[in-house]
Structures are given as C-alpha cells and as structure tokens.
Amino acid sequence: MTPVPDPRPSITMDNNNFNLRNVETFFVESGERQRLIELLLQRLNESDWVNLVEKKCREYIANQFDNATLDDMVNKVKKDAREAVPDKVKLEIMDEVRAFVARILAEEERRCFGT
C-alpha cells in the first residue's frame, strides 16, 4: 500500500533555519490567515476603530468637495487608521501568528526528527 503524501508544503529545516515561503503558503492554505483576518475584523468592530476610520473618511470627503477620489482618501486616511488599531488587538493577532508558527515548527520537528 502506497502511503498518502502529506498535502502540506514541507517546512525545510536545515541548521535551525526554515523556508519562510513554505510557512507563508501553509499559513494561507491551512485557513489560518483567513481565520486571523476574521478575528481582526471582529476585534476592530468591537473597538471604536471602524467608527473612527469612517469619521476620518467623512471628514476627508467634506473637505475635498467634488475632488475626492477613493485612492486619495485611502492614502490620506491609511496612516491614521493603522495608528488607531488598539495595541491590545495588535498584540492578540501577533500572539496568534507566533502560536501558529510555533505549532508548525514543532510538528515539522517531530516529523523530521521523530521527537
């Protein structure tokens, strides 16, 4: 009987290094990226971030009258929007990413070294 190949990309480990591209691919293919996007959107909605960004967009449009373009508005509001993401939300998302990477590295280590 032929063994079923592992559908995950190999996380090449040599000299304690790993192939970041494979980690990124697995991050997307495993659904973890989408899960974290949904978590981020939930946390931003729970905070006042969405209202703040909407307010900034409305202010931009009001000040630009007929000359407002979507690209210009995004470029103007983007910096403030990024800075307004609550630190608590940033830390939670980063902790989730770190935990994901730690899990796949531990799995790969067990697969490679049988520990």
N, C-alpha and C positions, 0 to 999 in steps of 0.2 A: 504494500500500500504506500503510495506516494504522500509524503507529508504536505499539508496545506501551507503555502508560504504566508508569512506574516504580511498583512496588507500595509502596515505602517512603514514609512521610509526608515531605513537604517540610520541611527544616530551614530555616525562614525566616531569612535573614541580612540585616539592614539595619543600617548603621552599626556593624558589628562585633558585633552582638547576634544571638542566635538564639533561637528559640522552644523553651523548655525542655520544654514539654508534648510537642512532637513528638519530641524526643530521648528522653524517657521512654517514649513509645509505641514508638518504634523499638527501644529497649533491650529491651522486653518481646517485641515481635513478631519480632525477629531471633533470639530464643532466647538472647541473651547473658545476660539476667537469670537464666534457669534454669541456664545453664552456670555462672555465678558462685555460685549457691546450692549447686549440687552440689560445686563446688570448696571453698566454705566448709565444708560438711558434712564433706568429706574431710579438710580440714586440722584441723577441730575433733576429729574422730575420731583423727587421728594424734597430736594433743597429748593431754594428760590432761584436757582440758576436759569431755568427756562424763562421765567418772568423777567429777569434782569437782561437777558440777551434780547428778548422781544422788545423791551423798553429801549435798549440801545439801537435796535433796528428802526423802530418808530421814530426816534429822535433823528437818526441819520436821514430818513426819508423826509421828515418835516423840514429839515434844514436844507435839503437839496432840491426841493420842489420838483420840477419836471426833469431834472438832470440826473436823478438817482438811477443807477444801474445795479443789478444784482452783484456783479463782480466787484464794483467799487464798495458797495455796502459790506460785502463779506470781508474784503481787505481791511476796511476801516474797523469793523466790529470784532474780527478774529482775535486780535491780541487781548482785548478786554475780556472776551468770552473765555479764552484759555486761562487768563489770570484769575477769573472768577470761579473756576472749578474749586469746590471746597477741598482743602488739604485732606480731610477725612476720606473723601471719595478717591482722591489720587492714591492715597496710601492703601485703601482697600483693594483697588484694581491692581496695584503693583504687587501687593501680597499674593493675590490670586495668580498673577503671572509667575512669580517666584515659586509658588507651590506647584504649579503645572510643570515648570522646568525641572524642579527637584524630583517630581514623580517620574517623569520620563527618563531622567538620567539614572534614577535608582532602578527603574525597570530595565534599562539598557545595560546597566552594570550587572544586574542579576542574569540577564540573557547572555552577556559576553563572558562573565567570569563565574557564573554558576553559584553566586553567593545569595 
